[in-house]
Amino acid sequence: HHQIWKMKKKILHLQLLPLLSGAQRFSLHLLDGLPKDEYEIYVAAKPGREFEDAVLERGWKFLPVSSFRHRISVWDIAAFFDILSIMRRYHFDIVHTNSSKPGILGRLAARVAGVKRIVHTAHGTAFQDSQPVLVKSFYMMMEKLGNALGDYTVFVNNVDRIRCVALGLIPESKAKSIYNAIAEGANPVPDRVKHTDDSITIGSTIRFSDQKNVLALVIAACKACIREQRLRFILLGDGEHYSLCRSIVASHRLSDRILLPGWDSQVQPWLAVFDAFILYSRWEAMPYSIIEAMQAGLPVIGSDIPSISELVVTESGWLVPLDDEESLVSKLVEIAANPEEIVQKGRYAQQYIRRVCNYDAMIRDYRAIYERRGA
């Protein structure tokens, strides 16, 4: 009687920075859902910080790539050879790269090392319309090269996939859309905290960066608070514009109504205090912050950009045009005056997100890509 050993598939997820932002959390959520008896999990990234801890906590193997740099630099050559030697040493069955730089270096190294299945998830595109022409075309060329090296590129929304196919950066047969998702039980949301007064708290969990358009958000929050006494804001996070935002709030003498508590990895208790969630970003791929907020039953105020409008529909929130301060301020004031509408849209948001960003569907779709024979 021979025991037939089922060989585990060796899978590597490659990330750039050891932070717990969207792309890294995506890897944790996805890898958490893979059957433990079928996959042997490795994660490679620049060492240090919360991401490495989260990987080791789960009992997976963490492979440090110390030569990774965020900016394009001569170090990228060293990073490429470091990644290549990891691929040659471990003989992975599947390599899954995330974000632009690991996407290029990782797919090239995996191709050179003869990895059988190379998958990339595009968390947004490296090229933006706001970039100088040469920079934008360089990034587009790199994405096209990366896509040529891999088997599949997964886009976390439909708009980026359609655009990349239309621009000729990837053949349609290699491009898939799979929405990000979070397991239902992963973040049990504490019961909503009831207000003793009639205040309305609008909250956010953001990086204080240009992408998240945080200066425009804070200035609009100040103006809305001046017009509407019921409004409160809690903006959780830190980043390069954090101290400037604090100064803006203080100069309006609103520090008691617009709270900037800094960064907190425990988002759930905060979501229980919010009445609505806001994300007024300049660009996004498929923001986990919105998915979490909707799962917690919060309606969302979002900037009217393609990826956010795939999640925020009329029944689940409000879309506001970018760079239109007056629209944003008056929308915030109007929302505060309609508490019943806030509750209604929040209920719809919770049901809607279960359908659109379904965790089991995400796992099933990625496994289908991982296991597709020979493609």
N, C-alpha and C positions, 0 to 999 in steps of 0.2 A: 504494500500500500504506500504509494509515493505521494508525499505532500507536494502539490503543485504551487510553487511560489509565484505569486503575482508580483512582477517587478514594479516598484513605485516609479512614477515619472519624476525626474528631477526638474524642478522649475526654478528659474531665477527671475526675480523682479528687480529691475535696475532703476534707481532713483538718483537724483542729483544731490539735494541738500537733506541733512538729517532733521528737518523741521517737521512739525505735524500740520502742514497746510494741506490744501485739497488733494494734490496728486499723491502725497504720501498716505493720506487717510484712505484714499481710493484703494491703494495696494493692500492695506490692512483689512479693509472691509471685504475685498474680493478674496484674498488668501484665507481669511477666516472661514469662508464658505466652501472651500474645497475639501473633499473627503480626505481625512487624515491618512487613511489606509492606501490611498491611491497616489498621493503626491508627497514628495520630499521637498520642503520649501527652503529656498535660499533668498536672501535679500542683500543687494549691494548698494552702497551709497557712501557719501562722505561720512566719516565716523563722527560720533558725538551727539549729544542732545537727546531730545525726547523720542525721535524716531527709532534710533538704535535700541533704546530701552524697551520701546513697545514691541520691537521684533523679538528681542531676547526673552522678554516676559512670556511670549507665546510659545517659546521652545523652538523657534526656527533658527537657522544659522545666518549670522550677519557677516558679510564680507566687506571690509572697509576699502574704499577707493580714495585714499588721502589726496591724490593729485587732482581731484575734481575742483574746478573753479566755476563760479557762476557766470562771470564774464568770459567772452571768447578770448583765449590767450594761448601763448606758446605751450602752456602746461597741458593743453588738450591733447598734445601728441603723447605726453607721458601718461595721461589718463587712458588714452586709447590702448597703449601697450599693457597697462595695468589690467584693464578689462579683458583684453585678449588673453593674458596669462591666466586669469580666473576662469575664463571659458575653457581654455585648454586643460586646466587642471581638473575641472569638475565634470566635464562632458555632459552638459545639460541636455535634456530632451526638448525643453521649451525655454526660450528667453523672451521675457516680456519687458519692453522698455517703456519709460514714461517721460513725457516732456521733451523739449526740443534737443538739448545737447546730449543727454543720455540716449535719445532716439537715434541721433546720427552715429555717435561713437559706438554705442551698444550694438546697433544693427550691423554696422560694418564689421565689428569684432566677431559677432555671432556668425556672420556669413563666412568670414575668413576661417573661423574655427569649425565650420561645417555643422552648425547646429541645425537640427531638422525642422524646427518650428519656431519662427521668429514673428512675434506679435508686438505691435506698438499701440499705445493709447495716446491720442493727441488731446491733451487737456487745454484746448484753445490752440490758436496758431501763433507761430513766432512772428509772422508778418502782420502788420497792422496798417490801415490806410493812412494813419498819421505819420508813418515813418518816411524819411527821405527816400526817393526812388531807388537809389543804388542799394541802400540797406534792405529795403523791402524785397528787391529782386534777388539779392543774395540769399535772404532767408527762404524765399520761395524755391530757389534752386536747391538749397540744402534739403528742404522738405521733400522735393521731388526725388532727390538722390536717396534719401532715407527710405521713402516709400518703395523705391525700386529694389532696395536691399531686403525688405521684409516680406513676409507672406500676407499679412493682413495689417491694416491700420484701422483701429477702432476710434470713432469720434464719439464724444460724450453727448452730442446733440445732433440734430439733423442739419442745421444751417451750415456748420463748418464742413461737414461731409459733402453737401451739395456744392458748396463753393469750391472746395479743393478738386472735386471731379470736373467741375465746369472750367476751372483754370488749367486743367490738364496736368495737375500735380500727382494724380493717382488714377489708375484705371478703376472703373466702377466695380469690377469684380473683386478688387482687393479692399474696398472701402465698406465698413459696416458702422451702423450707429447703435450703441448700447448706452442707455442712460445710467448714470451713477445711481446707486441706491444704498440704503442702510438697513440692516436687519431690524425687523419690527421691535424685537425685545432688547436690542443693543443699547438703546437709550431710553429707559423707562422715564417718562416725563412726570415730574412731581405734579400733584394737583395744582390747578391754577390758584394763584394767591389772590384772594378777594380784596379789593380796595375798600378802605373805610370811607374814602371820599369819592368824588366823581372824577378824579384825575384819570387821564389816559396816558399810558406809558408806551412809547414807541422805542423799540430796542434794536440793536444790531450787534453782530460779532464780526469784526472786520480788522484787516490790516490797515493801519493809517498810512495809506500809500496813494500815489497818483491814480493807479488802476481803480481803486475803490472810490475815487472821487470824494475823498473824505472832507476836504476843505469846503467844497460846495455844500455837502451834507450838513456840516456843523453850522455854517453861516445861515442856511435855510432853517435849521432847527432853532437857532437864536431868534430869527425874525418871526417864526411861527409861535414861539413861546411868548413873545411880546404881544402878539395879536390875540392869543388864546390862553387864558389862565389855566385851563384844565390840562394843558400838554406838559408831559415830562419826557425826557429822553435818557436812555442808558446805552452808551456806545462802548462796547467791550473790545479791548484789543490794544496793541501798541504798534509802533512803526515810525518811519522817519518824520511824519507830520504830527506826531502825538503832542509834543510840547507846544507847537504853534496852535493846535486846536484848543488846548487847555487855556492858552492866553486869550484866544478869541472869545471863549465862553466866559472867562473871568472879566474881560473888558466889557461885556454886556451885563455883568453882575448876575449871571444865571447859573453859577456853579452849584446852587442847591437844586436846580431843576434839570440841568443837563449834566449827567454824571459820566465821567470818563474813568472808570475804575482800573484801567490797565488790562493786562492779559490774564485770562483765567482758563485753564484747560477744562474745568468743569462748567460746561455751558448750560446743562439741563436746569439747575436751580434758577438760573437767570431767565431762561425761557418761560418759566412758570410765573415770573413777575411781569413779563411783557404782555401788552394787549395786542400789539401788532409788531411786525418785523419790517425793517427797511434795508434795502441794498441798492444804492444809487450808483453802481459801478459804471465805468466807461467801457469796459469789455469784460466778458466772463465766458467760461466754457459751460460748466454745469455745476453751479455753486452748491457745495454741501451745506452751507449755512442756510440757504433757502429750503433745502430738502428737510433739514432738521426742524426748522421753524414750522413748516407746514405739517410735519409729523406731530408736532406739539400742539397742533390746532390753531396756529397763528395765521391770520391773513398777511399778505406781503405787499409792501409798497416797493415797486422795483423801477429801475430806469428802463425806458422803452427801447431795449436793445434786443437783437434776435434771440439769443439764448435764454434770457430771462423771460421773454414773452412766450417761450415754449412751456414754462412752468406756471407763470402768473397769468391766469385768464380772468375775465371780468368777474366770474363768480368767486374767485379765490383771492382777489386783491385788486390793486390799482397800479397802472403803468403811467409813469410820468416822463415826458420827453427830456432828454439830456440837455444840459446847458440852458435850462429854462427855469431860472430861480423862482420867478413869480408863480409859475404853475406848481412847482414843488411846495412852496410856502402855502399857497391857498389850498392845495390838496391836503396838506397836513392839518390845517385849520378845519377844513370841511370834515375830515375823518373824525376829529375829536368831537365834533358836534353830533355824530351818528353812532353812538355806542352799540345800538342793536345791529346795525349793518356790520360792524366789526365782528361781532359774535357769529353772525350768519356766515360771513365769508370765511371765517376761521374754521367752522364746521365743514364747509365745502372743501377747503384746502386740505384738510386731514384725509378726507375720502379720496380726493383727486390724486394726491401724491402717492397713495397706496397703489393706485392703478398705474400711474405713469412711471414712477420710479420703484418698480417692484423688485425686491431683493432676490427672490428665487429666480425670477426671469433673468436678472443680471448674471447670476452664477451659471445658470443653464446656458445662456448665450456665449459666455466666455469659455465654458468647458467645451462647447461645440467647436469653437475655434481652436482651442488647445488640442483637441483630439481628432480633428478631421484628418483622415488618413491621406497621406501622399499629396494633397492639393498643390 
